[in-house]
Amino acid sequence: MILQGKKILKQYRHNGGVINALDQVSFTVQKGDFVTVTGPSGSGKSTLLLALFGLIRLTSGNIIFDGKRIDNISDRKLTDIRKKSVGYILQSFALIPYLTTIQNVMIPLALEKILHKEQVKRASEILDYIGLSDRMDHLPRELSAGQQQRVAIARSIIHRPQIIMADEPTGNLDPTLSLEILEFLKKINQENKITIMMVTHSPVAAGYGTMKLHLNEGKIIGS
Amino acid sequence: MTISKLVLIELWKRKSQLITGLLAVTLGIAVIVAIQSVSIVSEQNVARNLDNLGANILVLPQAASIDDYYTSDIDAPTLPMDYVERILTSTIAGVDNMSPKLTRRIKVGDQSVVLTGILPKSEIASKPLWQSSGLLGTELKTACASSTSANQSHGMEDKRLQRKAIDTLYSEDCFAGSQVAKRLKLSSNSQINIMGKEFKVVKILPETGTVDDDRIFANLRDVQKLLKIENQVSAIEIMGCCNAISEGLLGQLRNILPDTRVTTIGQIVSTQIETNQLMKKVTLVMLIIIFFVGGISIGNYIWANVNERKREIGILRMMGAERSTIYKMFLLKALILGIAGGILGFLLGTLAGVILGPFLAGIAVKPVYIYLVWSVLLSVAISLSGSLIPTYLAAKFDPHSNLQED
């Protein structure tokens, strides 16, 4: 088991009332799983993804990652876990606009203060792996949407994380590119044994999951 | 890739924004450097003039102003030559040397020059820089400093300040100041026609950096005749014994010369010193204004930059950037802005001082390189102070809400 949620509750105050964005959510993810999280808009999918590693603080409940409770640890320790063990992929790619492809990919290594030479070596290998070695010095705006998402994927795996959290990674892509990205994520999952937890609206994308969570109104209604 | 490199890349890619960010602090530093550069040279100039002047007491007609003394207006008031005699025959102690002089602005050809009548023996005794150019004679006996060693006791260790006398300046001879010699193309032994009378230039005087450089000096009697102001002088410069001045020499002179202004050179230059002090106060006020305006300007720029990069901050925090990394990003940027602003401000201010100094203050201004260090330190302090609050707020941003701005 790599990740476990126990009775996760996240409440928001809104117009004097309380909204349960996540309501007693419990699940267990094994190492190497490809988890898909589906559900209608506002069901709490993205909130769950962000809450698991401290980007949103829980109201109550426990999160266990790699055998350790992480819901009650400091911001600094959570930041350290995100830096070393988690990769993020967002729908909007979230690339830094003024950095080139290789510079964007190297950011997680820069945060870990890895030597420049090693950064370049690893970034070059990853870019080669995702087929963008000829776009190393391009800025994000000079890349297609599919290429930008592949750069984001490269950035999410360069520091060899244990788990990738992907929030609608194909949401901005056409069906062909979506399939390409999904195949790529599957390849990463299978070849590198990296656990993936992916939020998606797409039934096609959901089909890639080896474990499926379906949320509605903050509750898991199917898995 | 490092966070420092990321900061540099961001600065370079958005360099147009830098200009507005830097403008206030650069201009502020430039103004301070310009004022200070002019002030310091002005102060040095006053100090040098004091050293070069030799004489330390000035007797002027009651109606004359200090400006009259320097500008030598055609109708400037005069005082009787007899006053020299009156001082000499008095019992007042401490008057080492007297240099009566009559000064008027005249035309030589189409050039305006200042003609000054002097008693050479007295004049040269009171002009240390002249003495260094070969106008040397025997040592002058002074009332309270009769020997070189006594002079040294007054802080006059420079050999040029040892008091000497020379031979007479003959009736048809004159000295020319360095600047006037250049303008009139004069050299030693050349002839010059002054108000219809031929004079021989016996000496081109060394450059002193004072009004003397723009003057022609002839025998006082000749000048009085030429100007038709017999037995009158514009001023009497007195070399007074320092101890005697402090013991009331000025009051004694006023008693025997009631219709004159007796003032010390110190009083003359005090106006300049007051001006310099005013400049310092202006600099201080400017410093305070610039600190606030520059700080607010930089702070505003950094805050705009923080808002523009909210999503980027969110991405970095999501990927594991600590708050300290965000602090580092923006404070490093502020530091670079501060250094750049300081250097640019120094260059701009020094350039302004060098170009405008001669026009505004009549002095040649040279770069004061130590101001580069102060400029950078000040600019960095302004920049960092202005950036503290925006940087603190940037690090406090909730990464989740910034990411939701997609």
Chai-1 contact restraints between the chains, C-beta under 6 A:
chainA,res_idxA,chainB,res_idxB,connection_type,confidence,min_distance_angstrom,max_distance_angstrom,comment,restraint_id
A,L50,B,H400,contact,1.0,0.0,6.0,A-B,restraint_1
A,L55,B,P399,contact,1.0,0.0,6.0,A-B,restraint_2
A,L55,B,H400,contact,1.0,0.0,6.0,A-B,restraint_3
A,I56,B,H400,contact,1.0,0.0,6.0,A-B,restraint_4
A,T79,B,G320,contact,1.0,0.0,6.0,A-B,restraint_5
A,T79,B,E322,contact,1.0,0.0,6.0,A-B,restraint_6
A,R82,B,G320,contact,1.0,0.0,6.0,A-B,restraint_7
A,K83,B,G320,contact,1.0,0.0,6.0,A-B,restraint_8
A,Y88,B,M318,contact,1.0,0.0,6.0,A-B,restraint_9
A,S92,B,D406,contact,1.0,0.0,6.0,A-B,restraint_10
A,A94,B,I315,contact,1.0,0.0,6.0,A-B,restraint_11
A,I96,B,E312,contact,1.0,0.0,6.0,A-B,restraint_12
A,Y98,B,E10,contact,1.0,0.0,6.0,A-B,restraint_13
A,Y98,B,K13,contact,1.0,0.0,6.0,A-B,restraint_14
A,Q103,B,M1,contact,1.0,0.0,6.0,A-B,restraint_15
A,M106,B,M1,contact,1.0,0.0,6.0,A-B,restraint_16
A,P108,B,M319,contact,1.0,0.0,6.0,A-B,restraint_17
A,A110,B,M1,contact,1.0,0.0,6.0,A-B,restraint_18
A,A110,B,T2,contact,1.0,0.0,6.0,A-B,restraint_19
A,L111,B,G320,contact,1.0,0.0,6.0,A-B,restraint_20
A,L111,B,A321,contact,1.0,0.0,6.0,A-B,restraint_21
A,Q119,B,M1,contact,1.0,0.0,6.0,A-B,restraint_22
